[in-house]
Amino acid sequence: MEKLFSYGTLQLEQVQLDTFGRLLEGQADILQGYVVGEVEITDAAVLKSSGQRFHPALIKTGLAADTVTGTIFIITEQELANADSYEVDDYVRVAESFSSGINAWVYVAKGY
């Protein structure tokens, strides 16, 4: 099983149903050293699923005072691959450690 931190559209029910075929359960957590920016989405399938032209995107600052709240979901390897397909090329998946001590994957803005 994989752990995936979501702070944006992967928390939306419709996106979860479209991406994973089910609703996910998770636990709230906090990621330090990042702020939330945004990227413009042009992928038609992602736009249809989320209903949002701009999606949040994490930008690393390295400052402990900068925090982002979200949810850590437990998903399968196949579901992680589905999430990789959902996230557009403006994101990259990285491993991070969270306030709870849990290590999980998170999508961040590419190039930051």
MARTOR-309009 format. One record per residue: residue in three letters; residue number from 1; x, z, y of N, C-alpha, C in turn. Coordinates in steps of 0.001 Angstrom, whole numbers, always signed. Example, Ala and Ser with C-alpha at 12.3 -4.5 7.8 and 13.67 -1.06 7.14 Angstrom:
! residues 2
ALA|1|+13190|+7800|-5690|+12300|+7800|-4500|+13200|+7800|-3300
SER|2|+12850|+7080|-2250|+13670|+7140|-1060|+12900|+7870|+30
! end
This chain:
! residues 112
MET|1|+839|+0|-1189|+0|+0|+0|+883|+0|+1252
GLU|2|+345|-583|+2307|+1051|-704|+3579|+316|+99|+4649
LYS|3|+1055|+501|+5672|+455|+1182|+6813|+603|+271|+8028
LEU|4|-495|+102|+8771|-505|-775|+9935|-1158|-49|+11106
PHE|5|-442|+32|+12226|-948|+651|+13440|-1669|-398|+14275
SER|6|-2883|-81|+14678|-3653|-969|+15544|-3990|-250|+16831
TYR|7|-3789|-953|+17933|-4093|-431|+19263|-5019|-1383|+20008
GLY|8|-5428|-2455|+19336|-6206|-3499|+20014|-7297|-4071|+19148
THR|9|-7323|-5398|+19066|-8460|-6089|+18463|-8607|-5862|+16957
LEU|10|-7542|-5456|+16260|-7698|-5163|+14828|-8544|-3911|+14588
GLN|11|-8904|-3209|+15654|-9819|-2072|+15530|-11284|-2509|+15616
LEU|12|-11530|-3747|+16046|-12895|-4248|+16178|-13490|-4571|+14813
GLU|13|-14745|-4165|+14600|-15389|-4385|+13303|-15393|-5848|+12895
GLN|14|-15768|-6754|+13813|-15856|-8169|+13458|-14489|-8734|+13082
VAL|15|-13458|-8323|+13797|-12103|-8783|+13475|-11692|-8274|+12096
GLN|16|-12010|-7034|+11783|-11690|-6496|+10457|-12426|-7262|+9361
LEU|17|-13700|-7527|+9568|-14461|-8272|+8563|-13909|-9676|+8395
ASP|18|-13570|-10341|+9494|-13035|-11702|+9424|-11635|-11732|+8816
THR|19|-10824|-10727|+9095|-9420|-10725|+8672|-9222|-10125|+7288
PHE|20|-9962|-9051|+6988|-9741|-8307|+5740|-10919|-8355|+4783
GLY|21|-12073|-8821|+5257|-13253|-8857|+4402|-13895|-7505|+4200
ARG|22|-13473|-6520|+4989|-14032|-5171|+4869|-13711|-4406|+6151
LEU|23|-14391|-3270|+6312|-14067|-2374|+7420|-12979|-1412|+6957
LEU|24|-12009|-1170|+7813|-10882|-309|+7474|-11137|+1131|+7905
GLU|25|-10516|+2049|+7185|-10531|+3454|+7586|-9111|+3828|+7951
GLY|26|-8977|+4702|+8924|-7641|+5091|+9339|-7635|+6412|+10057
GLN|27|-6455|+6745|+10566|-6304|+7994|+11305|-5655|+7711|+12648
ALA|28|-6101|+8449|+13643|-5562|+8292|+14991|-4096|+8704|+15010
ASP|29|-3303|+8016|+15830|-1894|+8358|+15981|-1416|+7854|+17336
ILE|30|-191|+8222|+17678|+385|+7880|+18979|+1765|+7276|+18767
LEU|31|+2028|+6190|+19473|+3332|+5536|+19462|+3995|+5792|+20815
GLN|32|+5200|+6354|+20789|+5937|+6627|+22018|+6894|+5485|+22326
GLY|33|+7184|+5326|+23625|+8178|+4357|+24042|+7653|+2958|+24280
TYR|34|+6339|+2820|+24381|+5716|+1518|+24621|+4620|+1641|+25683
VAL|35|+4333|+533|+26344|+3159|+398|+27207|+2381|-819|+26736
VAL|36|+1124|-897|+27148|+273|-2015|+26749|+241|-3055|+27866
GLY|37|+647|-4281|+27514|+492|-5436|+28385|-589|-6305|+27788
GLU|38|-533|-7612|+28041|-1514|-8502|+27432|-947|-9902|+27273
VAL|39|-1536|-10622|+26307|-1193|-12020|+26095|-2484|-12826|+26104
GLU|40|-2382|-14073|+26557|-3533|-14961|+26549|-3612|-15655|+25195
ILE|41|-4775|-15612|+24587|-4992|-16183|+23262|-5575|-17588|+23411
THR|42|-4984|-18540|+22696|-5491|-19914|+22705|-5944|-20375|+21319
ASP|43|-5636|-19593|+20274|-6034|-19934|+18907|-7551|-19804|+18768
ALA|44|-8224|-20887|+18398|-9688|-20914|+18347|-10272|-19884|+17383
ALA|45|-9671|-19731|+16209|-10203|-18788|+15221|-10076|-17348|+15716
VAL|46|-8959|-17029|+16344|-8754|-15678|+16864|-9717|-15416|+18021
LEU|47|-9896|-16410|+18891|-10850|-16272|+20003|-12264|-16037|+19483
LYS|48|-12640|-16775|+18452|-13981|-16626|+17887|-14168|-15239|+17280
SER|49|-13178|-14754|+16562|-13280|-13465|+15892|-13314|-12309|+16887
SER|50|-12407|-12332|+17861|-12305|-11202|+18790|-13261|-11319|+19969
GLY|51|-13588|-12549|+20352|-14414|-12753|+21527|-13682|-12455|+22829
GLN|52|-12353|-12352|+22757|-11558|-11981|+23924|-10444|-12986|+24165
ARG|53|-10341|-13466|+25399|-9303|-14431|+25759|-7940|-13758|+25915
PHE|54|-7939|-12506|+26373|-6694|-11753|+26538|-6683|-10590|+25559
HIS|55|-5572|-10479|+24828|-5410|-9387|+23862|-4313|-8456|+24336
PRO|56|-4449|-7161|+24024|-3369|-6246|+24360|-2112|-6571|+23554
ALA|57|-962|-6297|+24148|+319|-6524|+23480|+1282|-5430|+23910
LEU|58|+1937|-4808|+22953|+2860|-3719|+23269|+4178|-4252|+23810
ILE|59|+4672|-3552|+24825|+5970|-3851|+25418|+6808|-2581|+25326
LYS|60|+7978|-2687|+24705|+8833|-1519|+24497|+9548|-1148|+25788
THR|61|+9426|+138|+26153|+10129|+661|+27323|+11242|+1621|+26911
GLY|62|+11067|+2252|+25745|+12020|+3257|+25294|+11845|+4607|+25960
LEU|63|+10877|+4731|+26834|+10644|+5985|+27553|+9639|+6854|+26795
ALA|64|+10023|+8102|+26516|+9159|+9006|+25758|+7830|+9262|+26465
ALA|65|+7815|+9162|+27785|+6585|+9399|+28542|+5569|+8271|+28368
ASP|66|+6026|+7096|+27951|+5122|+5968|+27726|+4562|+6054|+26312
THR|67|+3238|+6165|+26203|+2617|+6303|+24888|+1412|+5374|+24766
VAL|68|+1128|+5007|+23521|-21|+4170|+23193|-766|+4843|+22050
THR|69|-2065|+5027|+22218|-2875|+5595|+21148|-3514|+4467|+20341
GLY|70|-3755|+4752|+19090|-4367|+3767|+18209|-4692|+4387|+16878
THR|71|-4778|+3543|+15865|-5172|+3966|+14528|-4215|+3392|+13499
ILE|72|-3801|+4227|+12552|-3006|+3744|+11419|-3952|+3525|+10242
PHE|73|-3963|+2279|+9766|-4789|+1891|+8631|-3921|+1741|+7388
ILE|74|-4474|+2087|+6245|-3830|+1837|+4954|-4433|+542|+4416
ILE|75|-3560|-448|+4190|-4029|-1762|+3739|-3143|-2255|+2593
THR|76|-3587|-3282|+1923|-2816|-3868|+828|-1781|-4848|+1391
GLU|77|-856|-5271|+545|+125|-6281|+959|-566|-7585|+1342
GLN|78|-1607|-7963|+602|-2358|-9181|+932|-3038|-9041|+2286
GLU|79|-3598|-7874|+2560|-4242|-7651|+3854|-3216|-7684|+4990
LEU|80|-2003|-7211|+4722|-944|-7298|+5731|-610|-8766|+6008
ALA|81|-571|-9572|+4956|-347|-11013|+5132|-1493|-11626|+5939
ASN|82|-2726|-11173|+5706|-3871|-11650|+6484|-3714|-11273|+7956
ALA|83|-3235|-10065|+8211|-3011|-9618|+9587|-1932|-10473|+10248
ASP|84|-879|-10801|+9485|+170|-11681|+10016|-416|-13031|+10434
SER|85|-1350|-13535|+9649|-1986|-14819|+9972|-2880|-14703|+11196
TYR|86|-3535|-13557|+11355|-4432|-13350|+12504|-3638|-13266|+13806
GLU|87|-2518|-12559|+13775|-1730|-12372|+14995|-1047|-13691|+15361
VAL|88|-1179|-14089|+16613|-616|-15361|+17072|+889|-15236|+17276
ASP|89|+1536|-16356|+17575|+2993|-16409|+17697|+3559|-15572|+18840
ASP|90|+2690|-15043|+19706|+3161|-14199|+20805|+3509|-12787|+20343
TYR|91|+3240|-12494|+19071|+3499|-11162|+18513|+4558|-11238|+17417
VAL|92|+5226|-10110|+17215|+6127|-9941|+16093|+5821|-8572|+15465
ARG|93|+5885|-8495|+14137|+5600|-7243|+13433|+6894|-6460|+13261
VAL|94|+6879|-5189|+13684|+8045|-4324|+13555|+7627|-2990|+12941
ALA|95|+8584|-2291|+12345|+8336|-958|+11802|+8679|+71|+12866
GLU|96|+7820|+1051|+13034|+8041|+2120|+13996|+7642|+3455|+13376
SER|97|+8113|+4534|+13992|+7749|+5887|+13598|+6788|+6436|+14645
PHE|98|+5769|+7150|+14197|+4700|+7615|+15073|+4749|+9126|+15250
SER|99|+3969|+9635|+16194|+3984|+11066|+16530|+3703|+11939|+15318
SER|100|+2901|+11447|+14399|+2568|+12203|+13182|+3731|+12270|+12197
GLY|101|+4766|+11451|+12422|+5866|+11337|+11473|+5697|+10188|+10504
ILE|102|+4562|+9531|+10538|+4285|+8386|+9667|+5055|+7169|+10180
ASN|103|+5591|+6391|+9251|+6192|+5093|+9577|+5176|+4020|+9238
ALA|104|+5001|+3067|+10153|+4003|+2019|+9944|+4436|+754|+10661
TRP|105|+3823|-350|+10247|+4012|-1625|+10927|+3189|-1633|+12201
VAL|106|+3656|-2382|+13202|+2903|-2567|+14438|+3278|-3934|+15006
TYR|107|+2301|-4603|+15615|+2555|-5889|+16263|+2872|-5628|+17736
VAL|108|+4010|-6168|+18181|+4454|-6008|+19570|+4618|-7382|+20193
ALA|109|+4656|-7413|+21518|+4857|-8671|+22223|+6217|-9238|+21884
LYS|110|+6264|-10500|+21506|+7523|-11172|+21166|+8383|-11296|+22420
GLY|111|+9663|-10985|+22272|+10596|-11143|+23372|+10740|-9920|+24260
TYR|112|+10054|-8820|+23902|+10184|-7606|+24715|+10886|-6522|+23933
! end
